[in-house]
């Protein structure tokens, strides 16, 4: 066969390169780590989350010990020293979620997203790189914070002999679960930032999902709210790490539910990133 008239060969897939280097997931993760630690807002937001987790929990435990025993017998019956020492998680989750929003929406706001997608034209490895870096860093910080909050809170409650120990029932699940929950909230925030591509819209959506919609469930008929409210992200998260008697969901069901929320919202962000221009 004459080479000049033979059918052209199909082009072989080409691995993206930048400055002569192959773009791999490992290098993308390293790049995202560089961006993550170089942002001043990252350090500030992480510090705020740590202070809220430890400081607010210690404050609430200190006040509890100072006014113990309570006058309301029902309050004493509902008291859980582990939950009390982790009270700061309820507010710290917002700081972590806002950080997640900023990591992706901030690139759209500054226009850096175009440079990022030029270097990583396949797009999704950039998103997975952000998720990996965020999960590792915030996971370490959150676990350290919840353990410190637990031991600090129990030391304060010990003055009235109402403390728990690390070997108490549910203690480890609640401490580690609170940290895992904050990481998942942060990933949800990151995904919302990618979907909205606007910091204000991403933060507003996160606040609505975690803090606005759950109280609104009380306005629905009871047979509706009882079947919907427990499966909202914040309520499912509380079932996972919070008081085992304070929710309709079992801890495992709560964990699966919050994971499903995270996966669905993150998948929506991945689809928007891969199909729409920056």
Secondary structure, DSSP 8 states (H G I E B T S, - for coil): --TTTS----------EETTEE--HHHHHHHHHHHHHH-HHHHHHHHHHHHIIIIIHHHHHHHHHHT-S-S-HHHHHH--HHHHHTTTHHHHHHHHHHHHHHHHHHHHHHTHHHHHHHHSTT-HHHHHHHHHHHHHHHHHHHHHHHHHHHHHHHHHHGGGT----TTSTTHHHHHHHHHHHHHHHHHHHHHHHHHH-SHHHHHHHHHIIIIIHHHHGGGS-HHHHHHHGGGSHHHHHHHHHS-TTSSSS-HHHHHHHHHHHHHHHHHHHHHHHHHS--
